[in-house]
């Protein structure tokens, strides 16, 4: 998973490295309210529900 820390992209793991779950959520790596582009494919990533919820709670 990638997230925007205000300076650049970082990498964060929220679950066990061998965990597999269906990615059903499209997430903006750099949040729209922080200048992320809604239609830039490099600003999108697929996440499972659990990871999307954790990322949103922690980084917005």
C-alpha positions in Angstrom: 0.0 0.0 0.0 1.2 3.5 -0.7 0.2 6.6 1.1 1.0 10.3 0.9 2.9 11.8 3.8 2.9 15.4 2.6 6.5 15.0 1.3 6.2 12.1 -1.1 5.2 8.5 -1.4 6.0 6.0 1.3 5.3 2.3 1.8 3.3 0.9 4.6 2.1 -2.6 5.4 -1.0 -3.0 7.5 -1.3 -6.7 7.6 0.8 -9.9 7.5 3.1 -10.0 4.5 1.5 -13.3 3.3 -2.1 -12.1 3.7 -4.4 -12.1 0.7 -7.8 -10.5 0.4 -9.9 -9.3 -2.5 -9.2 -5.7 -3.4 -12.7 -4.1 -3.8 -11.9 -0.5 -3.0 -10.2 2.1 -5.1 -8.1 4.4 -3.0 -6.4 7.7 -3.8 -2.8 7.5 -2.7 -2.6 11.2 -2.3 -5.9 12.3 -0.9 -8.0 14.7 -3.0 -8.1 17.2 -0.2 -4.3 17.3 -0.2 -4.0 17.9 -3.9 -4.3 14.4 -5.3 -5.6 14.0 -8.8 -8.9 12.2 -9.0 -8.2 10.8 -12.5 -4.4 10.2 -12.4 -3.9 6.4 -12.6 -0.7 6.6 -10.7 -2.6 8.1 -7.7 -5.0 5.1 -7.5 -4.5 1.8 -5.8 -6.7 -1.2 -5.1 -7.2 -2.1 -1.5 -9.2 -4.7 0.4 -11.9 -3.2 2.8 -9.8 -3.8 5.9 -6.7 -2.0 4.5 -8.7 0.8 3.0 -10.5 1.4 6.4 -7.2 1.4 8.3 -5.4 3.7 5.8 -8.3 6.2 5.8 -8.5 6.2 9.6 -4.7 6.8 9.9 -3.9 9.1 7.0 -7.2 10.3 5.6 
